[in-house]
Amino acid sequence: MQDYLFTSESVSEGHPDKVCDRISDAITDLYLSKDSNARTAVETLATTNRVIISGETGSNAVILPEDITDTVRKTIREIGYAQKGFNWQNVRIDNLLHSQSSDIALGVNNDGAGDQGIMFGYAKKEKGFDSNYMPLAIFWAHKILQNLSLSRHNGEIPGIEPDAKAQVTLRYANGKAVGITKLVVSTQHAEALSQEQVHEIVKQNLQKTIPADFLPSEKDILINPTGRFVIGGPDGDTGLTGRKIIVDTYGGYAPHGGGAFSGKDATKVDRSAAYMLRYLAKNVVAAGLADECLLQLSYAIGIKEPLSFFIDCKGTAKVEEQKILYILKDMVDLSPKGIIRRLGLDRPIYTPTSSYGHFGRQPEANGCFSWEKTDLCEALKKCF
């Protein structure tokens, strides 16, 4: 199809599921800051003034229970929760973490994959837009909430609370995005803030974020559709790690293998292989070999090499697709150890990934978002 509507959503760092993702990633970073070979598979549940941490860890470093508790409280404080129903100072924290299964460790210790599964990576060149090779609807949904969060943390919009969601519906004509037909933004707010004040704050944010010629009419911008959003975060809805996997990736534009990212160290190919595939797909598109690129890998637990490698450029390839695949296989080591080494995934770099998408971000000096680099472009071009 060339003419269609497509919708993607994002949720803020204060959404209950994202609170849990961030706590899980913060604990992963805590372990990796002490031991680059640490293993983590951390799951978090959050509800009214209570956080439950569970999962498996393995490390040569000593991580004390109070280190975990301090990390959880610091994470909740940084998000901005000091509400009656969810407060970083007095939230009850139950730590149920235990050691990684020796059966799982057996395969991983031999540099094999930490689990079986399928992973996808994707990149797309949106005609006329710089969306960092991300689909435009999810790119803008993230930007809306990132900018709202930045204004909240800067103290520019008092009364706006951490929990928020955004949804963007784009209209495509002849394969190109030509306008937004619907915008939905829901944000938690203090009881003293009127809906008129909330609407004005959100509209100003949208005007700063979305090009003027893409903003829909007033009637097609839905802000807090229920008319009130005071009770939010884990007090309003239970949160769990790993429930926002489409928000984390490509907003529904591409398939998802089903495995969540947050709380997992890089021996878990759910995370590391998905990062590698984004890296490869982005470089393929950035090199001009295709306008769109979807890649898939599959692994078996304890086995070093992937079982399969798949490419689909959706009819946009400028060169032979299978040749792209063969060149990528020769260019990079797709074993878990090879992926970790190339992307530097044994460092405490994961907390910033926990909200506003794991992809489409800018590489940071500390190695975070290293999978967003386009340093393979020139080498790829020379192969054709």
NORTAPE-V248679 format. One line per field, one symbol per residue. psi: psi as a letter, one per 30 degrees, with the letter a starting at -180 (. if undefined). burial: I if it has 24 or more other C-alpha atoms within 12 Angstrom, else O. Layout:
psi: ???
burial: ???
This chain:
psi: kfjlkkklllllffkeeeeeeeeeeeeeeeefffjfgkkkikkkkkajhkkkklaklkkfljjlefeeeeeeeeeeeeegjhlefjkfegkkjjjgklkkkfeeeeeefgglkflllkkllkkkjkkgkjghhlkeeeeeeeeeeeeeeeeeffgfikfklfkllkkkjkkkkhgkkflkekkkkkkklkefkleeeeeeeeeeeeefekkeffkllefgjjkifffkiejaafffkklkkgghfeefcggffllkffklekfklffjfeeeeeeeeeeeeeeeeffgflfkkkkklllkkfkeklflkkkjghggkflkeeeeeeeeefeljgleeeeeeefhggligfeffflgkflglkklfgfkhffglhgfeeeeeff.
burial: OOOOIIIIIIIIIIIIIIIIIIIIIIIIIIIIIOOIIIIIIIIIIIIIIIIIIIIIIIIOOOIOOOOIIIIIIIIIIIIIIIIOIIIIIOIOIOIOIOOIOOOIIOOIIOIIIIIIIIIIIIIIIIOOOOIIIIIIIIIIIIIIIIIIIOOIOOOOIOIIIIIIIIIIIIIIOOOIIIIIIIIIIIIIIIOOOOIOIIIOIIIOIIOOOIOOOIIIOOOOIIIIOOOOIIIIIIIIIIIIIIIIIIIIIIIIIIIIIOIIIIIIIIIIIIIIIIIIIIIIIIIIIIIIIIIIIIIIIIIIIIIIIIOOIIIIIOOOIOOOIOOIIOIIIOOIOIIIIIIIIIIIIIIIIIIIIIIIIIIIIOIOOOIIIIIIIIOIIOOIOOOO
